[in-house]
Amino acid sequence: MTIVVYSSHTGSTRKYAEAFSSKVGYACFSVKDKYDPEEEIIYFGWLRGPRIVGLDAIDQRKLVAIVTVSIENNPEFFRKVKDINDIKVPAYHLRGWIDRKKVGIFAKILFCFICAMYKLKGLDDYTEPMFNAMMNGGSFYDEFGLESLIQFAESR
């Protein structure tokens, strides 16, 4: 049997994990919950830089797929994420949201620094939505992104 395990900071990873699990009929657990350690896992984790938060808390041998959630939308960045986290299973990425009420002061300072760099280089179609999300909060949540993961789950 396969289960979904997630780690979420502002809620978008949890929402994706719950939406996916309800669509495919898998039980869904927070990484902090107790679950059967023998179950295979599809892990949903948010990104802090290139690191997948909470991934070290699960048995890597039980992983069948990993889903990362962030506001980033750069394929080169995700190749780096896969390499840094030594991902050997199918990996998917979904865009989440930033809830500025739930992020700490260090994240807000980092957002300001990144946004200043964006502004200096000039905002474009890619950086302007990212700028707005970091400075004001914002969502890129879209369950359509779950379709390829659902196909993966149904083919197993």
N, C-alpha and C positions, 0 to 999 in steps of 0.2 A: 504494500500500500504506500501511497505517496501523500505527504502532507506539505502544507505551506508554513514556513517560519519567516518572521519578519522582524526588522528593527526599524523604528520610525522615530523621528525627532519632532516634526511639525505636523504629522498626520497624513501626508500624501502617500508615503510608502505603505502605511497601514491600510489606507483606503484602497490602493491598488491590490494589495495582497488579499483583502477581504472580497473585493469584486472578482478577482480571478478565482479564488477558492469557491465562491458561490456559483460561478459559471461552470466549473469542472467537477464540483462535488467533493473537493478535498477539505479536510479539516484545516483550520487556520490557527496558528499560535504565535504569540509574541516570543521573541528569543528568550524572554525572562520567564515564560510559562514552563510548566512541566508537560512533556510529551513523550511518547514512546521512542526511546533512543534507537530502536531497530528500524524505524520508518525511513524511507527515502525522503529527501527534502528538496523542495524548490524554495530557494532562499531569496527573499526580497530585502535589500539593504540600501540605505541612503549613503550618499558619498560625502566624506569630509576630505576635500581635496581628491586625490586619487585612491584613497583608502575606503573600502567597503566596511561601514560601521557594523559591528556585531558578528561579522563573519567568523572571527576567531572563537566565538562562543559555541559554534556548532561543530559536529563531527564531519570533517571534510570528506570522509569516505562515503558518507550518506548522501552527498550532494548529487542531484541529477541535472540541475540548472540553477543559474543565478540571474536575478533581475536587479539591476541598479536603478536608483531613482535620484534624479537631480534636475536642476533647471538647465544644465548644460546640454548642448546639442551638437557636439563636435566628434565625428567618428575617430579622428586621430587621438583625441583625449581618451576614448574608450578602449582603444588598442593599448594605450599606456596603463589604464586601469586594469585590464586583463593581465598584462605582464606583471605589474607591481603586486597584484594580489594572487598571482600564480593560478589563474583560472584555467582549469582543464575540462570543464563541462560547458555545454551551450550557455551563452550569456546574452541577455537582452537588456535594453535600456528604455526607461520610460521617463518622461519629463514630469516633474512634480510641481510644487509651489513653494514659495517662501511666505511664511507667516511671521512678520517682524515682531509680533508680540511674544513669540515662542523662541526666538533666537537670542543668544546672549550678547553681551557687549563686545566680545572679541570678534564674533561673526559680523556684527554691525560695523565694526572698525575695518575688518577685511573687505566687506562690501563697499565701503566708502573708498578704500584704496583702489579696488578693482574698477569702480565706477569713475574715479578720477582718471585712471589710465584710459578707459574707454573714451571719456570726454576729450582728453588730450589728443588721441588718435582720430577723433571724429566718430560720431555715432553713425551706424549703418543699419541695414535691415537685420543683421544678426545681433549686433551689440545693443541697439536701442531697446528691444524687449527685455534683454537681460538687465540692462541698466535700470529700467523701470521696475522690474521685479525685485532687484536688490535694494533699491532706494525706497520703494513704496509698498513692497509686498506684491505678489502677483502669482497667477496660476497658469501653468501649461498643461494641467491635468486633462487627459483624454483617454478614455477606456478603449478607443480603437487600437491603441498601441498594444493591447493585450492579445489581439487576434493571432499573431504568430506564436505566442506562448501557448495559447489555447490549442492551436494546431499541433504544436510539439507535444503537449500533454495528451491529446487525443490519439496521437500516433504511437504512444508507448504501449 
